[in-house]
Amino acid sequence: MHKKNLAIVGMFLLIILGTYSIIGSNIQKPMQITSKGIWDSEVLNVDYLVKNSDTIVIGKVKQVLPSKWDKSKLHEDAKIYTDVVIEVERYIKNPQPESELVVRTLGGQVGDDIMITEDEASFEESERVILFLTKEDPFT
C-alpha cells in the first residue's frame, strides 16, 4: 500500500511540475530595450536646432507623468514613452496660446519593463528647460 501511495504522489508531482512549466513559460518576463545612435550629430548645433524647430520654449518641468506602453508590449514595434508637463514661461519661436505643453519622450519604465534611450532628453520636476520642439515624429 505504501508503494502505491508513493506512486500516486509522484504522478501528482509530475502533473504539477508539468503544468507549471507550461504556464510558467507563458508568463511575461521583464523587458529591457536600449535605443542609441538615432540622432545625427548635426542636431547638437544650436543654429540647426533653431532653424529646424517648430516651436522653442523656455519653461519649467511641472510634472513627469508615469511611463506607458504605446501598444501591447508583445507587439514588435511597441515602445515605452513618458509624457512631461511643461509650464511655459516664454515662447521664443512660434508662440502658442497654451501656458502648458505636454512633451513626449521615448523611454521610461513600466513595472519591471525598461526602455533606455540614450539620445532622448530626460526631465526632473521643477527643472528649468529650453525646448526645441518639432512635430516631425508622429510618436513623440
N, CA, C and O atoms as a GROMACS GRO file, in nm:
protein
  560
    1MET      N    1   0.082  -0.119   0.000
    1MET     CA    2   0.000   0.000   0.000
    1MET      C    3   0.086   0.126   0.000
    1MET      O    4   0.052   0.226  -0.062
    2HIS      N    5   0.198   0.119   0.070
    2HIS     CA    6   0.286   0.233   0.081
    2HIS      C    7   0.348   0.270  -0.055
    2HIS      O    8   0.358   0.389  -0.087
    3LYS      N    9   0.388   0.171  -0.134
    3LYS     CA   10   0.445   0.196  -0.266
    3LYS      C   11   0.342   0.258  -0.360
    3LYS      O   12   0.375   0.346  -0.440
    4LYS      N   13   0.215   0.214  -0.349
    4LYS     CA   14   0.109   0.270  -0.432
    4LYS      C   15   0.087   0.417  -0.400
    4LYS      O   16   0.068   0.497  -0.492
    5ASN      N   17   0.088   0.454  -0.272
    5ASN     CA   18   0.073   0.595  -0.232
    5ASN      C   19   0.188   0.679  -0.285
    5ASN      O   20   0.166   0.791  -0.332
    6LEU      N   21   0.311   0.626  -0.278
    6LEU     CA   22   0.426   0.699  -0.330
    6LEU      C   23   0.415   0.719  -0.482
    6LEU      O   24   0.451   0.825  -0.532
    7ALA      N   25   0.366   0.621  -0.553
    7ALA     CA   26   0.348   0.633  -0.698
    7ALA      C   27   0.243   0.738  -0.730
    7ALA      O   28   0.262   0.817  -0.823
    8ILE      N   29   0.135   0.742  -0.656
    8ILE     CA   30   0.030   0.843  -0.678
    8ILE      C   31   0.084   0.983  -0.650
    8ILE      O   32   0.060   1.076  -0.727
    9VAL      N   33   0.156   0.997  -0.538
    9VAL     CA   34   0.216   1.126  -0.503
    9VAL      C   35   0.316   1.168  -0.612
    9VAL      O   36   0.320   1.284  -0.652
   10GLY      N   37   0.397   1.072  -0.658
   10GLY     CA   38   0.495   1.101  -0.764
   10GLY      C   39   0.428   1.148  -0.892
   10GLY      O   40   0.474   1.244  -0.954
   11MET      N   41   0.320   1.081  -0.933
   11MET     CA   42   0.248   1.120  -1.054
   11MET      C   43   0.185   1.257  -1.035
   11MET      O   44   0.185   1.339  -1.127
   12PHE      N   45   0.131   1.283  -0.915
   12PHE     CA   46   0.071   1.412  -0.885
   12PHE      C   47   0.175   1.524  -0.897
   12PHE      O   48   0.148   1.629  -0.954
   13LEU      N   49   0.295   1.499  -0.843
   13LEU     CA   50   0.403   1.598  -0.852
   13LEU      C   51   0.444   1.622  -0.997
   13LEU      O   52   0.470   1.736  -1.037
   14LEU      N   53   0.451   1.516  -1.076
   14LEU     CA   54   0.485   1.531  -1.218
   14LEU      C   55   0.380   1.615  -1.291
   14LEU      O   56   0.415   1.698  -1.375
   15ILE      N   57   0.253   1.593  -1.260
   15ILE     CA   58   0.147   1.672  -1.322
   15ILE      C   59   0.161   1.819  -1.282
   15ILE      O   60   0.148   1.907  -1.367
   16ILE      N   61   0.187   1.845  -1.155
   16ILE     CA   62   0.204   1.984  -1.108
   16ILE      C   63   0.324   2.048  -1.176
   16ILE      O   64   0.314   2.161  -1.225
   17LEU      N   65   0.437   1.980  -1.178
   17LEU     CA   66   0.557   2.036  -1.241
   17LEU      C   67   0.536   2.058  -1.391
   17LEU      O   68   0.582   2.159  -1.445
   18GLY      N   69   0.471   1.967  -1.457
   18GLY     CA   70   0.443   1.982  -1.600
   18GLY      C   71   0.352   2.100  -1.627
   18GLY      O   72   0.375   2.178  -1.720
   19THR      N   73   0.248   2.114  -1.545
   19THR     CA   74   0.157   2.228  -1.559
   19THR      C   75   0.230   2.358  -1.534
   19THR      O   76   0.210   2.456  -1.607
   20TYR      N   77   0.316   2.361  -1.432
   20TYR     CA   78   0.391   2.484  -1.400
   20TYR      C   79   0.484   2.521  -1.515
   20TYR      O   80   0.497   2.638  -1.550
   21SER      N   81   0.550   2.420  -1.575
   21SER     CA   82   0.643   2.453  -1.683
   21SER      C   83   0.569   2.507  -1.806
   21SER      O   84   0.623   2.591  -1.878
   22ILE      N   85   0.448   2.459  -1.831
   22ILE     CA   86   0.368   2.510  -1.943
   22ILE      C   87   0.318   2.649  -1.912
   22ILE      O   88   0.331   2.740  -1.995
   23ILE      N   89   0.262   2.669  -1.795
   23ILE     CA   90   0.210   2.801  -1.756
   23ILE      C   91   0.325   2.898  -1.736
   23ILE      O   92   0.318   3.012  -1.782
   24GLY      N   93   0.430   2.853  -1.669
   24GLY     CA   94   0.543   2.940  -1.640
   24GLY      C   95   0.611   2.992  -1.766
   24GLY      O   96   0.663   3.103  -1.766
   25SER      N   97   0.611   2.913  -1.873
   25SER     CA   98   0.676   2.959  -1.996
   25SER      C   99   0.595   3.068  -2.065
   25SER      O  100   0.648   3.139  -2.150
   26ASN      N  101   0.467   3.083  -2.029
   26ASN     CA  102   0.383   3.187  -2.088
   26ASN      C  103   0.378   3.315  -2.005
   26ASN      O  104   0.318   3.414  -2.048
   27ILE      N  105   0.439   3.315  -1.887
   27ILE     CA  106   0.440   3.434  -1.803
   27ILE      C  107   0.536   3.535  -1.864
   27ILE      O  108   0.647   3.501  -1.904
   28GLN      N  109   0.491   3.661  -1.871
   28GLN     CA  110   0.573   3.767  -1.930
   28GLN      C  111   0.693   3.796  -1.842
   28GLN      O  112   0.681   3.816  -1.722
   29LYS      N  113   0.809   3.798  -1.904
   29LYS     CA  114   0.931   3.831  -1.833
   29LYS      C  115   0.960   3.979  -1.855
   29LYS      O  116   0.922   4.034  -1.958
   30PRO      N  117   1.027   4.045  -1.759
   30PRO     CA  118   1.061   4.186  -1.778
   30PRO      C  119   1.145   4.206  -1.904
   30PRO      O  120   1.228   4.123  -1.939
   31MET      N  121   1.121   4.319  -1.971
   31MET     CA  122   1.195   4.351  -2.093
   31MET      C  123   1.285   4.471  -2.067
   31MET      O  124   1.251   4.559  -1.989
   32GLN      N  125   1.400   4.473  -2.134
   32GLN     CA  126   1.483   4.593  -2.135
   32GLN      C  127   1.518   4.620  -2.281
   32GLN      O  128   1.579   4.537  -2.348
   33ILE      N  129   1.479   4.738  -2.328
   33ILE     CA  130   1.505   4.781  -2.464
   33ILE      C  131   1.602   4.897  -2.456
   33ILE      O  132   1.581   4.990  -2.378
   34THR      N  133   1.708   4.894  -2.535
   34THR     CA  134   1.803   5.005  -2.539
   34THR      C  135   1.806   5.063  -2.679
   34THR      O  136   1.815   4.990  -2.778
   35SER      N  137   1.797   5.194  -2.686
   35SER     CA  138   1.800   5.264  -2.814
   35SER      C  139   1.911   5.368  -2.809
   35SER      O  140   1.919   5.446  -2.714
   36LYS      N  141   1.996   5.368  -2.910
   36LYS     CA  142   2.102   5.468  -2.915
   36LYS      C  143   2.142   5.494  -3.059
   36LYS      O  144   2.118   5.413  -3.148
   37GLY      N  145   2.202   5.609  -3.079
   37GLY     CA  146   2.255   5.642  -3.211
   37GLY      C  147   2.152   5.679  -3.315
   37GLY      O  148   2.177   5.666  -3.434
   38ILE      N  149   2.033   5.725  -3.272
   38ILE     CA  150   1.929   5.762  -3.367
   38ILE      C  151   1.959   5.897  -3.430
   38ILE      O  152   1.936   5.916  -3.550
   39TRP      N  153   2.009   5.991  -3.352
   39TRP     CA  154   2.025   6.129  -3.398
   39TRP      C  155   2.155   6.150  -3.473
   39TRP      O  156   2.257   6.088  -3.444
   40ASP      N  157   2.149   6.239  -3.569
   40ASP     CA  158   2.267   6.287  -3.640
   40ASP      C  159   2.333   6.390  -3.549
   40ASP      O  160   2.264   6.466  -3.481
   41SER      N  161   2.466   6.395  -3.547
   41SER     CA  162   2.536   6.490  -3.460
   41SER      C  163   2.502   6.636  -3.494
   41SER      O  164   2.525   6.725  -3.412
   42GLU      N  165   2.447   6.661  -3.612
   42GLU     CA  166   2.407   6.795  -3.654
   42GLU      C  167   2.304   6.856  -3.559
   42GLU      O  168   2.298   6.978  -3.544
   43VAL      N  169   2.223   6.772  -3.495
   43VAL     CA  170   2.119   6.826  -3.407
   43VAL      C  171   2.176   6.889  -3.281
   43VAL      O  172   2.102   6.956  -3.208
   44LEU      N  173   2.302   6.871  -3.255
   44LEU     CA  174   2.364   6.935  -3.140
   44LEU      C  175   2.410   7.078  -3.171
   44LEU      O  176   2.459   7.148  -3.083
   45ASN      N  177   2.394   7.119  -3.293
   45ASN     CA  178   2.431   7.254  -3.335
   45ASN      C  179   2.312   7.346  -3.310
   45ASN      O  180   2.201   7.320  -3.358
   46VAL      N  181   2.334   7.455  -3.234
   46VAL     CA  182   2.225   7.545  -3.196
   46VAL      C  183   2.159   7.607  -3.319
   46VAL      O  184   2.036   7.617  -3.323
   47ASP      N  185   2.235   7.648  -3.418
   47ASP     CA  186   2.177   7.706  -3.539
   47ASP      C  187   2.083   7.607  -3.608
   47ASP      O  188   1.975   7.644  -3.654
   48TYR      N  189   2.124   7.483  -3.614
   48TYR     CA  190   2.041   7.378  -3.673
   48TYR      C  191   1.911   7.362  -3.592
   48TYR      O  192   1.802   7.353  -3.649
   49LEU      N  193   1.924   7.359  -3.460
   49LEU     CA  194   1.806   7.343  -3.374
   49LEU      C  195   1.707   7.457  -3.394
   49LEU      O  196   1.586   7.434  -3.405
   50VAL      N  197   1.757   7.580  -3.398
   50VAL     CA  198   1.669   7.696  -3.414
   50VAL      C  199   1.598   7.689  -3.549
   50VAL      O  200   1.477   7.710  -3.557
   51LYS      N  201   1.673   7.660  -3.653
   51LYS     CA  202   1.617   7.656  -3.788
   51LYS      C  203   1.513   7.544  -3.804
   51LYS      O  204   1.412   7.564  -3.871
   52ASN      N  205   1.536   7.429  -3.743
   52ASN     CA  206   1.452   7.312  -3.766
   52ASN      C  207   1.347   7.286  -3.659
   52ASN      O  208   1.274   7.187  -3.666
   53SER      N  209   1.337   7.373  -3.561
   53SER     CA  210   1.235   7.357  -3.456
   53SER      C  211   1.106   7.424  -3.500
   53SER      O  212   1.108   7.533  -3.557
   54ASP      N  213   0.994   7.359  -3.473
   54ASP     CA  214   0.863   7.419  -3.498
   54ASP      C  215   0.832   7.522  -3.390
   54ASP      O  216   0.773   7.627  -3.417
   55THR      N  217   0.870   7.492  -3.267
   55THR     CA  218   0.844   7.580  -3.153
   55THR      C  219   0.963   7.572  -3.058
   55THR      O  220   1.021   7.465  -3.038
   56ILE      N  221   0.999   7.687  -3.000
   56ILE     CA  222   1.104   7.690  -2.898
   56ILE      C  223   1.044   7.757  -2.775
   56ILE      O  224   0.983   7.864  -2.784
   57VAL      N  225   1.061   7.692  -2.661
   57VAL     CA  226   1.006   7.748  -2.536
   57VAL      C  227   1.109   7.742  -2.424
   57VAL      O  228   1.198   7.656  -2.421
   58ILE      N  229   1.094   7.835  -2.332
   58ILE     CA  230   1.163   7.829  -2.203
   58ILE      C  231   1.054   7.799  -2.102
   58ILE      O  232   0.948   7.861  -2.103
   59GLY      N  233   1.080   7.704  -2.016
   59GLY     CA  234   0.978   7.667  -1.919
   59GLY      C  235   1.033   7.591  -1.801
   59GLY      O  236   1.154   7.580  -1.782
   60LYS      N  237   0.940   7.539  -1.725
   60LYS     CA  238   0.974   7.464  -1.605
   60LYS      C  239   0.898   7.332  -1.607
   60LYS      O  240   0.780   7.329  -1.642
   61VAL      N  241   0.965   7.225  -1.570
   61VAL     CA  242   0.901   7.094  -1.566
   61VAL      C  243   0.805   7.092  -1.447
   61VAL      O  244   0.846   7.100  -1.331
   62LYS      N  245   0.677   7.082  -1.479
   62LYS     CA  246   0.574   7.078  -1.375
   62LYS      C  247   0.555   6.937  -1.322
   62LYS      O  248   0.544   6.915  -1.201
   63GLN      N  249   0.552   6.839  -1.416
   63GLN     CA  250   0.524   6.702  -1.374
   63GLN      C  251   0.578   6.605  -1.478
   63GLN      O  252   0.562   6.626  -1.599
   64VAL      N  253   0.641   6.498  -1.430
   64VAL     CA  254   0.680   6.386  -1.516
   64VAL      C  255   0.576   6.278  -1.491
   64VAL      O  256   0.568   6.222  -1.382
   65LEU      N  257   0.497   6.248  -1.594
   65LEU     CA  258   0.387   6.151  -1.579
   65LEU      C  259   0.440   6.008  -1.584
   65LEU      O  260   0.549   5.985  -1.636
   66PRO      N  261   0.364   5.913  -1.532
   66PRO     CA  262   0.408   5.773  -1.538
   66PRO      C  263   0.426   5.727  -1.682
   66PRO      O  264   0.346   5.760  -1.770
   67SER      N  265   0.531   5.651  -1.706
   67SER     CA  266   0.558   5.597  -1.839
   67SER      C  267   0.452   5.496  -1.877
   67SER      O  268   0.389   5.434  -1.791
   68LYS      N  269   0.432   5.480  -2.010
   68LYS     CA  270   0.331   5.386  -2.061
   68LYS      C  271   0.383   5.316  -2.186
   68LYS      O  272   0.475   5.363  -2.252
   69TRP      N  273   0.322   5.203  -2.215
   69TRP     CA  274   0.344   5.135  -2.343
   69TRP      C  275   0.252   5.199  -2.446
   69TRP      O  276   0.138   5.232  -2.414
   70ASP      N  277   0.301   5.218  -2.569
   70ASP     CA  278   0.214   5.273  -2.674
   70ASP      C  279   0.125   5.166  -2.735
   70ASP      O  280   0.021   5.197  -2.792
   71LYS      N  281   0.164   5.040  -2.723
   71LYS     CA  282   0.087   4.925  -2.772
   71LYS      C  283   0.110   4.813  -2.672
   71LYS      O  284   0.180   4.832  -2.573
   72SER      N  285   0.052   4.701  -2.697
   72SER     CA  286   0.083   4.585  -2.614
   72SER      C  287   0.232   4.558  -2.624
   72SER      O  288   0.289   4.566  -2.733
   73LYS      N  289   0.296   4.527  -2.513
   73LYS     CA  290   0.440   4.503  -2.517
   73LYS      C  291   0.476   4.381  -2.602
   73LYS      O  292   0.593   4.362  -2.635
   74LEU      N  293   0.378   4.300  -2.637
   74LEU     CA  294   0.405   4.185  -2.723
   74LEU      C  295   0.416   4.224  -2.870
   74LEU      O  296   0.464   4.145  -2.951
   75HIS      N  297   0.373   4.344  -2.905
   75HIS     CA  298   0.380   4.392  -3.042
   75HIS      C  299   0.525   4.426  -3.075
   75HIS      O  300   0.592   4.490  -2.994
   76GLU      N  301   0.575   4.384  -3.190
   76GLU     CA  302   0.717   4.401  -3.222
   76GLU      C  303   0.761   4.547  -3.229
   76GLU      O  304   0.880   4.575  -3.210
   77ASP      N  305   0.671   4.640  -3.256
   77ASP     CA  306   0.706   4.782  -3.264
   77ASP      C  307   0.674   4.857  -3.135
   77ASP      O  308   0.678   4.980  -3.134
   78ALA      N  309   0.641   4.787  -3.028
   78ALA     CA  310   0.599   4.853  -2.904
   78ALA      C  311   0.713   4.936  -2.846
   78ALA      O  312   0.830   4.898  -2.850
   79LYS      N  313   0.674   5.051  -2.791
   79LYS     CA  314   0.770   5.142  -2.730
   79LYS      C  315   0.713   5.192  -2.598
   79LYS      O  316   0.592   5.201  -2.580
   80ILE      N  317   0.803   5.224  -2.507
   80ILE     CA  318   0.763   5.289  -2.383
   80ILE      C  319   0.788   5.438  -2.402
   80ILE      O  320   0.891   5.479  -2.456
   81TYR      N  321   0.692   5.519  -2.358
   81TYR     CA  322   0.709   5.664  -2.367
   81TYR      C  323   0.676   5.727  -2.232
   81TYR      O  324   0.609   5.667  -2.147
   82THR      N  325   0.724   5.850  -2.216
   82THR     CA  326   0.697   5.927  -2.095
   82THR      C  327   0.652   6.066  -2.136
   82THR      O  328   0.720   6.134  -2.213
   83ASP      N  329   0.538   6.109  -2.084
   83ASP     CA  330   0.489   6.244  -2.109
   83ASP      C  331   0.534   6.334  -1.993
   83ASP      O  332   0.536   6.293  -1.877
   84VAL      N  333   0.571   6.458  -2.030
   84VAL     CA  334   0.620   6.555  -1.934
   84VAL      C  335   0.540   6.683  -1.951
   84VAL      O  336   0.527   6.734  -2.063
   85VAL      N  337   0.485   6.735  -1.841
   85VAL     CA  338   0.408   6.860  -1.845
   85VAL      C  339   0.505   6.975  -1.820
   85VAL      O  340   0.576   6.978  -1.720
   86ILE      N  341   0.506   7.071  -1.914
   86ILE     CA  342   0.594   7.187  -1.907
   86ILE      C  343   0.509   7.312  -1.886
   86ILE      O  344   0.415   7.337  -1.961
   87GLU      N  345   0.543   7.392  -1.783
   87GLU     CA  346   0.483   7.525  -1.765
   87GLU      C  347   0.564   7.621  -1.850
   87GLU      O  348   0.683   7.642  -1.825
   88VAL      N  349   0.501   7.680  -1.949
   88VAL     CA  350   0.572   7.768  -2.041
   88VAL      C  351   0.592   7.905  -1.974
   88VAL      O  352   0.496   7.968  -1.929
   89GLU      N  353   0.717   7.948  -1.969
   89GLU     CA  354   0.748   8.082  -1.920
   89GLU      C  355   0.752   8.181  -2.036
   89GLU      O  356   0.710   8.296  -2.025
   90ARG      N  357   0.804   8.132  -2.148
   90ARG     CA  358   0.819   8.220  -2.263
   90ARG      C  359   0.835   8.139  -2.391
   90ARG      O  360   0.909   8.041  -2.395
   91TYR      N  361   0.765   8.183  -2.494
   91TYR     CA  362   0.784   8.125  -2.628
   91TYR      C  363   0.893   8.206  -2.699
   91TYR      O  364   0.886   8.329  -2.703
   92ILE      N  365   0.991   8.139  -2.754
   92ILE     CA  366   1.098   8.204  -2.830
   92ILE      C  367   1.065   8.200  -2.979
   92ILE      O  368   1.095   8.295  -3.051
   93LYS      N  369   1.004   8.092  -3.024
   93LYS     CA  370   0.968   8.076  -3.166
   93LYS      C  371   0.829   8.017  -3.174
   93LYS      O  372   0.796   7.923  -3.102
   94ASN      N  373   0.747   8.072  -3.262
   94ASN     CA  374   0.612   8.024  -3.289
   94ASN      C  375   0.525   8.021  -3.162
   94ASN      O  376   0.485   7.914  -3.117
   95PRO      N  377   0.495   8.138  -3.106
   95PRO     CA  378   0.414   8.144  -2.983
   95PRO      C  379   0.279   8.073  -2.998
   95PRO      O  380   0.217   8.074  -3.105
   96GLN      N  381   0.238   8.011  -2.891
   96GLN     CA  382   0.111   7.939  -2.884
   96GLN      C  383   0.029   7.998  -2.769
   96GLN      O  384   0.085   8.063  -2.681
   97PRO      N  385  -0.102   7.977  -2.768
   97PRO     CA  386  -0.183   8.030  -2.658
   97PRO      C  387  -0.170   7.949  -2.529
   97PRO      O  388  -0.206   7.998  -2.422
   98GLU      N  389  -0.120   7.827  -2.537
   98GLU     CA  390  -0.114   7.740  -2.419
   98GLU      C  391  -0.007   7.786  -2.320
   98GLU      O  392   0.104   7.824  -2.359
   99SER      N  393  -0.041   7.781  -2.193
   99SER     CA  394   0.056   7.812  -2.088
   99SER      C  395   0.124   7.684  -2.038
   99SER      O  396   0.220   7.690  -1.961
  100GLU      N  397   0.073   7.569  -2.082
  100GLU     CA  398   0.134   7.440  -2.051
  100GLU      C  399   0.141   7.356  -2.178
  100GLU      O  400   0.052   7.362  -2.263
  101LEU      N  401   0.248   7.279  -2.190
  101LEU     CA  402   0.264   7.186  -2.301
  101LEU      C  403   0.292   7.047  -2.245
  101LEU      O  404   0.350   7.033  -2.137
  102VAL      N  405   0.251   6.946  -2.319
  102VAL     CA  406   0.289   6.810  -2.284
  102VAL      C  407   0.387   6.764  -2.389
  102VAL      O  408   0.357   6.760  -2.508
  103VAL      N  409   0.507   6.729  -2.342
  103VAL     CA  410   0.614   6.684  -2.430
  103VAL      C  411   0.631   6.534  -2.410
  103VAL      O  412   0.637   6.488  -2.296
  104ARG      N  413   0.637   6.460  -2.518
  104ARG     CA  414   0.652   6.314  -2.510
  104ARG      C  415   0.793   6.275  -2.550
  104ARG      O  416   0.844   6.318  -2.653
  105THR      N  417   0.855   6.194  -2.467
  105THR     CA  418   0.988   6.141  -2.498
  105THR      C  419   0.982   5.989  -2.498
  105THR      O  420   0.902   5.929  -2.426
  106LEU      N  421   1.066   5.929  -2.578
  106LEU     CA  422   1.078   5.783  -2.578
  106LEU      C  423   1.154   5.741  -2.454
  106LEU      O  424   1.246   5.810  -2.409
  107GLY      N  425   1.115   5.627  -2.400
  107GLY     CA  426   1.186   5.571  -2.286
  107GLY      C  427   1.107   5.583  -2.158
  107GLY      O  428   1.009   5.657  -2.148
  108GLY      N  429   1.153   5.508  -2.060
  108GLY     CA  430   1.090   5.508  -1.929
  108GLY      C  431   1.080   5.367  -1.874
  108GLY      O  432   1.141   5.274  -1.926
  109GLN      N  433   1.002   5.355  -1.767
  109GLN     CA  434   0.984   5.225  -1.703
  109GLN      C  435   0.837   5.202  -1.672
  109GLN      O  436   0.770   5.288  -1.615
  110VAL      N  437   0.789   5.085  -1.712
  110VAL     CA  438   0.652   5.042  -1.682
  110VAL      C  439   0.666   4.909  -1.607
  110VAL      O  440   0.702   4.807  -1.666
  111GLY      N  441   0.638   4.910  -1.478
  111GLY     CA  442   0.658   4.790  -1.397
  111GLY      C  443   0.806   4.752  -1.400
  111GLY      O  444   0.892   4.834  -1.369
  112ASP      N  445   0.835   4.628  -1.438
  112ASP     CA  446   0.974   4.583  -1.449
  112ASP      C  447   1.032   4.605  -1.588
  112ASP      O  448   1.151   4.581  -1.609
  113ASP      N  449   0.951   4.652  -1.682
  113ASP     CA  450   0.997   4.674  -1.819
  113ASP      C  451   1.062   4.812  -1.832
  113ASP      O  452   1.008   4.911  -1.782
  114ILE      N  453   1.177   4.817  -1.898
  114ILE     CA  454   1.253   4.941  -1.910
  114ILE      C  455   1.288   4.964  -2.056
  114ILE      O  456   1.328   4.872  -2.127
  115MET      N  457   1.274   5.089  -2.101
  115MET     CA  458   1.324   5.130  -2.232
  115MET      C  459   1.421   5.244  -2.208
  115MET      O  460   1.383   5.351  -2.162
  116ILE      N  461   1.548   5.221  -2.241
  116ILE     CA  462   1.653   5.320  -2.223
  116ILE      C  463   1.681   5.383  -2.359
  116ILE      O  464   1.710   5.313  -2.456
  117THR      N  465   1.671   5.514  -2.365
  117THR     CA  466   1.702   5.585  -2.489
  117THR      C  467   1.813   5.684  -2.458
  117THR      O  468   1.791   5.786  -2.393
  118GLU      N  469   1.931   5.653  -2.505
  118GLU     CA  470   2.049   5.732  -2.472
  118GLU      C  471   2.048   5.870  -2.537
  118GLU      O  472   2.118   5.960  -2.492
  119ASP      N  473   1.970   5.889  -2.642
  119ASP     CA  474   1.973   6.016  -2.713
  119ASP      C  475   1.841   6.092  -2.702
  119ASP      O  476   1.809   6.174  -2.788
  120GLU      N  477   1.764   6.065  -2.597
  120GLU     CA  478   1.641   6.141  -2.569
  120GLU      C  479   1.663   6.222  -2.442
  120GLU      O  480   1.742   6.185  -2.356
  121ALA      N  481   1.592   6.331  -2.433
  121ALA     CA  482   1.601   6.415  -2.313
  121ALA      C  483   1.537   6.344  -2.195
  121ALA      O  484   1.444   6.265  -2.210
  122SER      N  485   1.590   6.372  -2.077
  122SER     CA  486   1.525   6.326  -1.955
  122SER      C  487   1.494   6.450  -1.871
  122SER      O  488   1.565   6.551  -1.880
  123PHE      N  489   1.391   6.442  -1.791
  123PHE     CA  490   1.342   6.558  -1.719
  123PHE      C  491   1.324   6.528  -1.572
  123PHE      O  492   1.296   6.415  -1.532
  124GLU      N  493   1.342   6.632  -1.490
  124GLU     CA  494   1.316   6.624  -1.347
  124GLU      C  495   1.220   6.736  -1.309
  124GLU      O  496   1.231   6.847  -1.362
  125GLU      N  497   1.128   6.707  -1.220
  125GLU     CA  498   1.032   6.808  -1.178
  125GLU      C  499   1.102   6.931  -1.121
  125GLU      O  500   1.203   6.919  -1.050
  126SER      N  501   1.048   7.048  -1.152
  126SER     CA  502   1.099   7.180  -1.111
  126SER      C  503   1.222   7.226  -1.190
  126SER      O  504   1.271   7.336  -1.167
  127GLU      N  505   1.270   7.146  -1.281
  127GLU     CA  506   1.386   7.182  -1.363
  127GLU      C  507   1.346   7.287  -1.467
  127GLU      O  508   1.241   7.275  -1.530
  128ARG      N  509   1.428   7.391  -1.484
  128ARG     CA  510   1.406   7.490  -1.591
  128ARG      C  511   1.470   7.436  -1.718
  128ARG      O  512   1.580   7.382  -1.715
  129VAL      N  513   1.398   7.450  -1.830
  129VAL     CA  514   1.444   7.392  -1.955
  129VAL      C  515   1.423   7.489  -2.071
  129VAL      O  516   1.336   7.576  -2.066
  130ILE      N  517   1.503   7.472  -2.174
  130ILE     CA  518   1.475   7.533  -2.303
  130ILE      C  519   1.453   7.417  -2.397
  130ILE      O  520   1.536   7.326  -2.407
  131LEU      N  521   1.339   7.420  -2.468
  131LEU     CA  522   1.300   7.307  -2.553
  131LEU      C  523   1.291   7.351  -2.698
  131LEU      O  524   1.228   7.451  -2.731
  132PHE      N  525   1.354   7.274  -2.784
  132PHE     CA  526   1.346   7.290  -2.928
  132PHE      C  527   1.254   7.179  -2.976
  132PHE      O  528   1.296   7.064  -2.988
  133LEU      N  529   1.129   7.212  -3.004
  133LEU     CA  530   1.026   7.111  -3.030
  133LEU      C  531   0.996   7.100  -3.179
  133LEU      O  532   0.993   7.200  -3.251
  134THR      N  533   0.972   6.977  -3.222
  134THR     CA  534   0.931   6.952  -3.360
  134THR      C  535   0.810   6.861  -3.360
  134THR      O  536   0.782   6.792  -3.262
  135LYS      N  537   0.739   6.862  -3.471
  135LYS     CA  538   0.625   6.772  -3.488
  135LYS      C  539   0.656   6.664  -3.590
  135LYS      O  540   0.565   6.591  -3.630
  136GLU      N  541   0.780   6.652  -3.633
  136GLU     CA  542   0.816   6.561  -3.740
  136GLU      C  543   0.795   6.413  -3.706
  136GLU      O  544   0.766   6.333  -3.795
  137ASP      N  545   0.809   6.376  -3.580
  137ASP     CA  546   0.792   6.238  -3.539
  137ASP      C  547   0.650   6.222  -3.483
  137ASP      O  548   0.619   6.277  -3.378
  138PRO      N  549   0.563   6.148  -3.551
  138PRO     CA  550   0.425   6.135  -3.504
  138PRO      C  551   0.414   6.069  -3.367
  138PRO      O  552   0.314   6.088  -3.297
  139PHE      N  553   0.515   5.993  -3.327
  139PHE     CA  554   0.509   5.926  -3.198
  139PHE      C  555   0.541   6.023  -3.084
  139PHE      O  556   0.472   6.024  -2.983
  140THR      N  557   0.644   6.105  -3.101
  140THR     CA  558   0.685   6.196  -2.993
  140THR      C  559   0.657   6.338  -3.029
  140THR      O  560   0.685   6.428  -2.950
   0.00000   0.00000   0.00000
